[in-house]
Amino acid sequence: MPLQNGSRLGRYEIRGPLGAGGMGEVYRAWDARLGREVALKVLRSEAMADPDLQRRFAQEARAASALNHPNILTVHDVGMEEGLPYIVSELIDGEPLSSLIERGPVPVRKLLEVAAQVAGGLAAAHQAGIIHRDLKPANIMLARNGTAKILDFGVAKSIRARAAVASGSETIPGMIVGTAAYMSPEQARGEDLDFRSDQFSFGLVLYRMLTGQAAFERSSTMRILAAIVEEDFPPIAAANPNAPVQLRWCVERCLAKDREHRYASSQDLYHELACMRDHLAEITTGSRPALPPPRRRRAWGTALVLAGTLAAGFLASQALTWFDHRVDLADYRLLPLATDGTYEAVPAWSPGGKDIAYISEVGEVRQLFVRNLGSPTAAQVTHAAADCEAPFWSPDGTRIYYLSAGRQGTSLWAVPAAGGTAEIVQEDVARAAVAPDGNTVVFLRTGTSGRDPLSLWAASPPGAPPRTLAGALPAGRRFRDGYLGFSRDGARLGLWLANWDGSSEFWVQPWPSGTARQAFRIAQGTFPFNWMPDDRHIVFGGVLPGTTGADVHEADTRSGVIRPLTATVQDALFPAPSPDGRKLAFTVGYTDFDLTEVALDGSGLRPLLASSRNEFDPSWSPVADQYAYSTDRTGVTQIWLRSRGGEWDRPLVTAGDFGGSWVLSVNETSFAPDGARIAYVAVGANGNAIYISNVKGGPPLRLTRENTYQRSPSWNPTGDWIAFLQNVDGRWMLVKARASGSSQAVVLRENCLRSHPKWSKRGDWITCAAAEGLTLVSPDGATSKVVSRDAWLVYGWNAEGTAIYGIKQVPGRGPVLAAIDVDKGGERIVAALKLPSHAELGCYSLAPDGKSFATSLNSPRADIWTLEGFAQSRWPMTLFASRPKAATP
């Protein structure tokens, strides 16, 4: 019996019907307790006599309520009132996708905007083990703000009824569950389903959006099902000749009859659609060569011709970007090597290929271990007082080099491969490599203060006094960081150098002399790398422009072409090829930043927000009981706004706010004093730049006109200025700029360190880290004074602006909560803190009541795996890099 307007179901007041489906009725309702409108769904009356249906209805609704994703309908409540089960969800102001489709084929731009969002929601649900089973246009809502939401997640899986229906557009309530026109072949046959069934249904939705017609249009339900199982769909190109070829391939892959030929994960499907969305202009104008369809293998002769054609295209182009995220996993063999549940990372093969050195934690110190591949256990070879990092073998296999703390900062050490006494080889070393003849060590220096530009040095033999390799780095350039490594034949030195705008360049320097050439340039990131045995390709792990997760990639140092080798859920980093190049050992990294509150009275740490995803850089609103924070819950880092008690949570700033520009992450949030605006850092194609967004919505406003590397915004008390760090020519400086946007930055102090400056609540000081210690700088830059000589992990002001609180390391005591009285002088330890080993801390944000501050906390963990069966140097490859000029083959 339909619910009447004005009647109540629990605490919900019915305000009118919204619609009805095959198994339920939906009403607009009012939640009196939280003061909001909601959608309330109840079972149809004919299902009420089945207790099993009621139980399954509630179970699946609770499963759906566990899905927290911006593109899945949020379920607020599940309950039963007077024997009537119901589900309460958010109320969406918009229309179903079916209404949009009825108006004809959907433009490609709109299609990709919707499709990428739906695929992201599917990927999140599938990762949680939930299959939709009834994905169709009527179950996808389009909100007026452009957000796509999947409805009824997990519910259709459990609903059964007694008789079949005749229409192909309705849910079949027999043993076959779903809507006939949007079923997969295995679903139509009544087989067990997995996430790939949803991919087929999604492909049918995409087909309808792209062509304006159903893929299997038939006169009856049974004929529709038979066509889905046995027949081919009409070619997309015939129905829509303007459909981009990459999009056609994606739809065709989703609609493969054999589920094994669909996507190995829905996350891969999401990445492919998101990439097409972000590079629509390129795929619709035909500005790059067309790639072959998925799953088709070309003959080697044709592939070589294609390779030559593509190479010619690279050399003629100044900036060509060609994205293809496919990885053929058919022959892959992955085996765990070190998985003890701690931090085990950075593998390095011995020259003979029988041993792997790597780093592992012993207590709170990272030590060097060696594992013989024929042994189930590893041997510890260092017993250092400080962490060991970045190991690599001597060419004769007798010693292992690594980086660790020395007398002058980080130093290069060496230890016998079988264990013994370690010795310092060179002081003041950022990265190092030994020539294959073993007689020369080459290393990078950044200076002990971290302010000096990168420089290249060499020592022959390795322990001899070093000499500067003048002219080895590009003339007149200042780089902030880098990695280096010799090719196996010793004829080339690879240098991956980081610019201050976030971009990086890979250079090949002939050894011992010759003219260096740039192999490629990418918009964001610098990565540790190793040469492959062919002395042409390198492998590295990291996040490339246009991608969201870190994977292992192979780069051709002659053509600048980059292609992925892995497609993992976790981050794949530090790949090391075996001497014969047939195996890769790599690190699988796990990060889990959670939000934490630290009480200023020393009473301890309290969790603020924790999940299996990363939450970091919190910022309390000064005028409301809410906070902003960064999260990667959707696969890309976004800024979300959340109530303190978690009653609601919504996206605030996403990559979509920046139009077509590639944005890797948005982070380092900072609320304005009025609570109406938020400043943050956007990292992507435009480097690291500070933007301002209104909490109520609207386009981002860039803070300054300068194209510099910026970070860590902090507002003054009146909200008209923002202080932040800026890097110019390799030097950090504290600056401020007017919050009106597009203004000129004013330099307050030079020679700062990378940190998080904070403007005091009184407005009289800005605190920042400098080489001398924690420093106070006046807002006009005329005065500065050092208040602590120690290195602070995180710091900020109290509510009165009279004291600085934060966390620092004290030798012999570990991490402590400490305070500095700015007016009277003096520093005190408030309390010792128990933090995980090697914990990473984020920003400092004082709570509105002034009794605690919020930060983010992470304890890094990593495993080591080996990979065999990957294809080496196979065309076509993925081009992520920009080619500045033609390279000599």
N, C-alpha and C positions, 0 to 999 in steps of 0.2 A: 504494500500500500504506500503510495507516494507520501513524503513528508510535507506538511503544510507550512506555509509562510507563518512565521511567528512562533512555531513550535520549537521545543528544545530537545536536543540529544546530548545528554551530559551537560557540560558547560557551554555548549554551542547552540546559538540561536539560528534557526533556518531562515534565510532571507530570500530564497527563490531557487528554482532549478537551473542547472547549468547544462545538463545533457545526460544521456544514458547510453550504455554500451551493452555488449552481449551478456555481461554478468553483474553490472552494477549501475547505480544511479548516482549522479554527482550534483551537489547543491552548493550554492554560495551560502556561507554561514559566518557568524560573528563570534569571535573568541573573546568573551567578556573579561576573562582574567588578564590577558595580555593586550587587549584593546586593538585587535586587528581582524581584518577579513581573511577567511580561509576557504579552501575548497574541501568539502566533506563528502566522502564516497561511502555508500552502503551497499550491501549485497541485495540483489533482487529478491523479492518475496518468495519466488519458487525455489530459491537455494536455501532458504532458512530452515527447511526440514532436514537438512543433511548436516549432522554434527561434524563429520569429517571435513566437509567443505569449509565450515566456519573455522575449524582449527587450522586448516591449511591457509585460509585467507589471512588469519592473524599472524601465522608464522612467516609467510612470505612478505607481508607488509612490514614486519619488524626487520626482516633482512633488507628490504628496500630502504628503510629509514636509516640504516647504517651507512648508506652511500652518501658521502658528503662531497658533492661535485657541482660546480656552477651550471653544468648542462644536464643535470638530472633533477627532476622535480623533488624538492625537499619535503620529506614526510615529517610532520611535526608530532603527530600523536596517533596511537592505535588503541582502540578500546572496544568495549561492548556495553550497551545500555539496553536493559529490558530485553535481552536476548538478541539484540540487533548489533552485529559487528560493524565497525566503521573505521575508516582511515581519514586522517586530517592532514592536508598538505598545503603548501603555499598556493596562493591564488595568483594566477598569471594574467596580466592585462595584455591581451594579444589575440592571436588567431591560430588555429591549427595549420600545420603545413599543408594539409589536404585542401584548405581554402585557397592557399596561394597557388597550388598546382592546378586547381580548376580553372584558373585564369590563363593557363597556357604554359609553355616551356619557361623555366626559370632562367634568367640571365646568368651567365657563368660566374660573374663576380658574386652575386647573391647566393648562387648555389654553393660555391666554395666556402663562403662565410658560414652558411648553415651546416654544410657537410662536415667541415673540420670540427665544429662544436659538437655535433652529434657523435662523431667518431671518438672525440675525446671522452664524452660521457660513456660510450660503449666500452672503451678501453679501461676506464676506472671500474666499471661494474664487472667486467670479465676478470680483471685482476683480483676482485673481491670474491670471485667464484659464482657470480649471479648471471644467468642468461635471461634475456628478455622473452624470447619465443613469440612475440607478437609485435615486432617493430613494423610500423606502417605510418604513413603520413598523418593519420588521425591521432597517433600517439606521440607526435612531436609538436610542441607548441612553440610559436614564435612570439616572443614578447615585443612590446613596442620599442624597447631600447636595443633590439637586435639580438638579444640572447635566445638561443634555441634550448629547449628543455625537453628531455625524454620523459614521457608519462608512463605510469603503470609498470615500473620496473620490478620484475620478479613476481608479479601477481599472476600474470597469465600462465606461468609455468604450472601452477597448481590447480587451476580451475577446471573442473569437468562438469559436464551436464549430460543430459540423457538422449538428446536427438540432434541430428545434423541439420544444418541450415542449407538453403538452396543458393544463396547469393555468394558470389566469390569475394565480396567486399566485407563480409562479416566473419566473426570468429567462429571456427568450427569447434563445437564443444564436445566432441566425442573423444576417442583415444588420441586422435590427432589434434594437437592444440595449436591454434594460431589462426591467421587470416589467409585464406586460400591464395589470393593474388600476391601475397608477400611471404610465402613459405619457401623454405629451402627444399631441395630434392629429398634429403634424408628426413626432413620433417614430414613431407608428404607421404613418405613410405612408412612412417610410424617408427623410425629407428631412434636410438638414443642420440641425444644432441649434445653438442659442445658449443663454445663461443663462435665457431666458424659458421654455425647456422645463422646467427644474427648478422654476420658479414654478408651472407647471401641476401637476406631480407633487406639489409641496408643497400646493397647493390641494386635491388629492385626499386627501392625508393629513389636512388640516384638516377636510375634509368628513366623513371617517370618524370623527375624534375628536368632532366636534360632533353628529353624528347617530347614531353607532353602526352605520352601515351604509355599504357601498361606494357611491360615486356612480354607478357603472356595473356593477351586479350582473347577470351573464349566465351562461349555462350552459357556454360554451366560450370559449377564448382568442380565436378569430376574431370571435365575436359581441361580446366586450368591446371589441376594437379597433375594430370597425365602429361601436359605440355612442359611443366616445370621439370618433371622427371626425365622426359625423353627428348624434347625438342630444343632447337636453338632459338634464341631471341632474334628479332630483326636487327640487322647491323645498325649501330648507333650513327655511323657516318651517313647512312642513307636518310635517317630521320632528322639529323642535325649536322649538316656538313661543317658548321663552324665550331663544333665541339673540339677543344684542344686534344691533341692526340694523347698527351699524358693522362688526361682525365678519362678518355675512352679506355685506355689500358687499365686504369684503376678500377673502373666499373666492370670491365670484362674479367678481371682477376677475382673480384668479389662474386661474380656470377658463374664461376667455374663449377661444373656439375660435381666434380670430385673435390671434396673439402680439402684434401691434401694440397691442392693447387691454389687455394686461397692464401690469405696472409697468415704467417706463422704466429703473429700476435696482433691484436687490434691496436696496440700502441704503434706498430709499424704502419698500419693503415692511417692512423691519425697523423703521424709524422708526414706521410706522403701528401695527404690532403692539405695539411697546414703549410707545407712547403709550396705547393701549387698556389694556395691562397696568397701567400706572402710574395710570390714572384709571378703574379698573374700577367703582368705586362710582358714578361719575357716569354711565357709559354703561349700567349695569344698572338704575339707579333712574329713568331718564328725566328727570333734573333739568335737562336742556337741550333746546332744540328739536331735532328730528331734521333731519339734513342730507340733501339729495337724493343718490341713488346716484351713484357715479362714472360719468363719461362721458355722463350725460344732461344735456341743456341745457333749461332752463325758458324759456318765453316771457317776454318782458320784462314784460308785465303781471303775470304771476304772481310774477316776481322782485321787482317793486316792492311787491306786497302782502306778500311774505315779508320784505322789508326793513323795512317798517313794523312787522310783528309782532315781529321780532327787536329792533328799536330799543326798542319798548315793554318788552320783556323786560330789556334792558340797564338802562333807567332805573329799573326797579323793583327791581333787584338791587344788593346791596352788594358782592358778590364772586362774579362768574360767570366760569368758565373753560371755553371751548369750543375744542377742538383739532381741526384739520383740516389736514393737512400737504400736501394735494394742490396741485400747480401744473400748470396746463395749458401745456405747452411747444409745442403744435402750431404756433403762429404765431411762435415766437421766432426771432430772427436775432441771433446773437452774432458780433462781429467784434473781433479784437485791435487795440489802439491803440498800446500801448507794452509790448513784450515782449523787452527786451534781455537778460534773464537776471540783472538786478541788482535794486535796489529802486526801483520806479516805482509811485507810489501817490498817493492823495488827489486825484482829478481835480476841476476846477472849470470850468464852462462860462463863456465870455464872454457878455455881455448880448446880443450879436448872434447867438450860436450857431454861429459859424464857427471858434472857437478853443477849445482846452482847455488850461488851466494845470495842472501837476502837479509832484510832487517826484520827483527822481531823484538817484542817487548819482554824485558825481564824485570819484574817489579815496575818501577817508573822510568827505567832507562831503556832505550832502544839499542840493542846489541846486534852484532854481525854473526850470522849463522851460515853454515855450509851444509847442503844436503846432497849426498850422493844418490843419483837416480835409482841405483840398485838397492838402496837402504830405506827402511820405513821411517827412520829417525834422522834428525839433523844434529850437527855438532856446533856448539857455541865457540866462536874463535876470538871474540873480544870480551873484555870485562872492564869496559870504559866507565868513567865517572859521568860522562856526558853522552848525549844521544849520538849514535852513528847513523849516517845517511849516505845515499847515493853510492853504493859500492860498485866497483868494476875490477876486473882481473888484470894482472900484469900479463903481457903477451906470452911469457913462458909458463904461466900458471902457477908460479911459486908464491906469489904474494897477491893480496887483495887490497886495493886502495879504497878509501872511503873518506867522507867529510865528517868532522866533529869539532867541538870547541877546542881551541888552543890558546896560546898566550896572547894572540892578537886577533881575537874573534874566531871565525870559522877557519879551520886549517885542513890541509890534505894530509892524511895519515896512511900508513901501510902496515899490514900485519901478515905474518906467514900464513899461508892458506891452511896449514894444519893447526894453527893456533900458536900463541907465544907472545912475545913483547911487541907492542905496537910502537911505531916511531912517527914523529912529525916529518913530513917530506917538504911541505911548503906552508908558510904562514899566509893569512889573509887571502883565502881562496873562496870564491863563490861557486864555481863549477870547474871541473878539471877533466882532462883526457890524456892518455899516454899513447904516443905513437906506436904503431905495430912493431917497430924494431926495439922498443923498450928503452931507448936511450934518451927520449925527450918527453917531458911533461909540459902540456900547454894548459893554461887556466885563465879564467876571467876574474877580475877584481872589481868590486863596486865601491871600495873604500869603507873603512870601519864605521864612518858616520852614516852611511847609506845615502849621502847626498852627492857623492862624486859620480861622474859619468863612468860607464863601463869601460874597462881597458883590458887588453889581451897581453898575456905574458907567457914566457917560455923558459925552461931550465933544462940544460943538458950537461951532465946526467940529471935525473929528476930531483936530486937533493942539492944541486949546485945553486949558487946565487942566481935569481931570475933576471931576465932582461925583458924590456918592453918591446913588443912586436909593433913598432910604429908603422902605421899605414895598413895594418892588417884589417882593421875595421873601416867601414866606409868613411871617407874623409869628411870632416866637418860635421859629423853626426854625433848625437849624444843618446845613448840607449840606457834604459833603466834596468834591464835584466837580460839574461840569455842562457842558452845551453850550447854545448859544443861536443864534437865527436869526430874521430878519424874514421875514414872509410877503411874497409878491411885490407886493401892493398897499400894503405898509407900514402896514397897520392893526393888525397883531398882531405881538407878539414871543413866539416860542416858547422855553420854558426847560425843558430836561430835566435834572433835579436828582437827584443821588445822595445817598441817606441812608447813614448809617454802618453800618446793618445789612445793606447790600448791595442793598436795594430801591431803586427810583427812581420819580419822579413826573414827568409831563409837564404843564406849566402853560401856559396861553395868557393873555398879558397884553395887553389893548388898548393901542394906542399912539396918542398919547403918554400917555394917562391912562385910568383905568378900573379896575374890579375884576377881578383875575386869577381864573381858574377852573381847576380841575384837570381835565384831559382824561382821563387814565388813570394807572394805577399798575401796575408789574410787580414781581415778586418778586426779580429779580436782574438787574443790568446797567444801564448808562447808555451811550447810543450817539450818535456824531455824526449829525446829521440835516440834511436840506434840505427846504424846502417845495416842493410841487408847484404848478404854475401856477394851480390852482383855489383857492388860498389856504385850503384846508380840510384837505388831506391832506399828510402828510410821508412821506419815505422814509428808511430807515436800514438799516444792516447790523449784524448781531450774532446772538448765541445767546440765544434766548428760553427761558423756563421750559418744560420738557417736551420740548425739542429738544436736539440734540447738536452740530450744526454751525452755523456762522455763515452766514446767508443775508440777502438783501435783502428787507425787508418794507415794506409801506405801512400807515400808521396814519391813521385818521379822527379828527381832533382834536375833533370834535363828539360822536361816539358812543363813542369809545374802542376801536373795533374795529380789530384788526390782522390782516393777512393776508400770506402769503409771496408774493414775486414771483419768487424764484429757488429752484432746488433743485440746487446744485452740489456737487461732491465737495470742492473746496477752499473756504476761507473767502471769502465775498463781503462786502466792507466798503466804507465811504465812498461810497455811491451819490450821484450828482449828476444831477438831471434837466436835460435841455436846456430852453431857454426856452419851447419849445412843448409840453414834457412828453411828447414821443413817443419820446425816447431816454433811456437811462440810461447814464452812464459810471460804472464802479465798479472797485474794487480787488479783485483775486484774490490773497489772501495765502497764502504758503507758510511754514510753520514746520517746523523739523526739529530739535527738541532731542535731543541725544544725551548719554549719560553719559560723563564724562571724569575721569581721574585726574590730579592735579597733584602731582608729586614735591616734597616739602618742601626737598630739597637743590638745587632749581633745574634738575634735569636735563631738565625738559620735561613735556609733556602726553602722556598715553597714552589711547587709546580704551578705555572699559570696556564700553559697550553702544551700538551704533548700528544703526538701521534706518530705513526710510522713514517710520515713525510717530514720535510724540514720546515720548521718555523723559526724565523730569526728577525733581528733588527726591530724590536717592538718600540712603539712610541705611544705613550698615554695621551689621550685627549685632555686638555686642561679644563674643558667645560662640560664634559659628559662622561658617563661611566662606560667608556669604550676605549679601545686602543687599536692602532694600525700595526700591521706586521707584514713581513714578506713570507711567502710560502711557495713551495714547488708542487703543491698538491695536484696541479693539472699537467705536470711535466715541464712547464716553463715557469720561471719565478715571477710571481705577481704580488701586488700589495692588496691585502684584504683588511676589512674593518670588522671588528668583533665586539660584542658586548662583554662586559667583564664576566658575567655569569654564563656566557655561552648560549644565551637564548636565541641569538641570531648571529650570522656570520655571512659576509657578502664581499665580492670582489670590489676593489676601489680603483686600482690602476692596473691595466693589463697591456700587453704588447699591442693589442688592437687599438688602443688610444693614440698610437703613434703613426697611424696610417699604414703605408707600405714599407716603412723602415723596419729593418731587422732589429729586434730587441731581444737580447739574451736574458736580461734580468732587470728588475727594478727593486731597489733595496735602500738601506740606510735611511729609514723614514724619520721625519721630524715634524711634529705638529706645530702650527703657528699658535701664538698665545690666544687668539680668538677661537681656536678650534674649528674654524671654517676652511682652512687650507692646510695642505701638507706638502712639505718639501722632501725630495728623495733623489737618488741617483739612478739614472737609466744607463745601462751598459749595452752597447750594441754597435750598429754600423756607424753611429755618430760619436763613438768613443765613450768616455765616461763623462757625463754631463749632468748637472743638477737641473731639475724641473720642479714646477709647482703645479698642483692640481687642487681644484675645489672639491671638498668632500661631497657636495651634492651633484658633481658631474661636470663635464665640459672638457675641452681639449687641454692638454698639458701646455704650460708656459715655460719656455726656457729661461733660466735665470740670467745668463750673461750672453754677450755676443761672442766672447772668446771661444775658440776651438781648442780648449786646454783640457788636461786630465784633471777632473774635479771629484771630490768626495766629501762626505760627512757634513751635511748642512746643519746649522744650529741658529735658531731665531734669537733676535734681541727681544727684550720684554715688551716692546711696543709693536712688534710684528712688522716693522718697515725695513729692517735690514736682516741679512743672513750672512753669518760667518761660515767659512768652509776652507778646506785645503785645496790648493791648486798647484799643479806641477808644470813648471816651465823650464825647458832645457835640462831636465833631470834634477831640478831642485824643487823641493816642497816649500811652499810658503803659505802663511795664514793670510787670508784675504776676506773682504766683505763686499757685498753688493746689495743694491736696493732690491726689495722684494717685488717691485713693480714689473720686473722682467726686462730682458734685453739691455741691461745696463752694463757699465764698465766696472770691473772689479777693482777695488782699492786695496793695495798691498799694506798689511799691518806689520808683518814680521817675516823675514826670510830665514832660511836655514832651520826649518822645522823637520820633524820626523812624521812618517805616515801614521796617523792616529785619528782620534775622534774629538775635535775641539768642541768645547761647550761654553756657551754664553751664560753668565751668571744671571740669576733672577733679579738682582738689583741693577744689572746692566753695566756695572763698573769694570768688570774683568771678563776676559775670554781666556780659558785655560786650554793649553795645547802641549804636546810633547815636543821637546827639542833635544839636541845632543847633550845639553847641560843638565837636562832633567825636566820634570813637570814645571811648566812656565805659565805665569799670568801675563797677559798682554792687555793694555788698555784699548778701548774701542777706537781711539784715534791713532793707535800704533806708536805713540810717543814714549810710553813707559812699559817696561817688562821686568819681571823678577822671577827667579827660580824659587819654588816652594818645596820641591822634593827632588833629591838626586836619584831616586829609584825609578825603575821601569814599572809602570802601572799597566795591568792587563785591561782594565776598564775603569773609567772615572767620570764624575759629574758633580753637580752642585746640589746642596740641600735646598729646601723651600725658601729659606731666608736669604740665600746667597752669601752666607757667612762662612761656610765650610765646604770642602771638597771630600766626597766619599768615593771609595772604589776598592778594587781588589788588586793586590800585588803579590809577588812571590818574595818570601823572606828566607834566605839561606838557613837551612836547618829546621825551619818551621813549616815550609810549604806555603800555600796560598792563605792570605789573611784578608779580612775586611779592615780597612784603615781609614782614618779621617785626618784632615788637615784643617786647623783653625786659621782662616785667612787673615782675620783682623788681629788676633793676638799672637799668631805664629805658633809653631809647634805641631807635631804629628803624633798620633796615638794609634795603637792597634786595638780595634774594637773586639774582634773575635777571630779565632782560627776557623777556617772553612774546610769542609771535606768535599773536594772536587775529584772527578775521575782523572786518571792519569792522562796527561797531555790534553786536558780539556781545552777547548777553544771557546772564547767568550766573544759576544757581540757588543752591541751598543748599550748605552746607559740611558734610561728614561725614568725620571722620578714620578712616582705615583701621585695622583691628585691630593691624597691626604698627607704627603710628605714623609710617610713612615717607611717606605721601601722604594727600591728601584727595580725596574724590569730589565732583563738582559736575555740573551740566548746562550745556550750551553750545549756543547757537543763533545762527545768522546769518540775520536776516530777509531774505526775498526777496518781491517782489510784482510783478504785472503789472497793466495797465489794459485793460479790455475795454469795449465798448459793447453795449447790448442794445436791440433794437427788437421790436415786436410783442407786448409784454406788455399784458394787459387792465388797464384803469384803473378802479378803484373799482367792481368788479363784485361783486354779491351772489350767494351768501352769502359772507361773509368770516369769517376766523378770529379768534376773540376770545381773546387771551392776557391781556388787561388786566383789572384790577379796577376797578369803577366805585364810587368812594366816595359819590357823590351824583348826582342828575340834572343833566345839563348843558343849558344853554340852546342850542337849535338856532341 
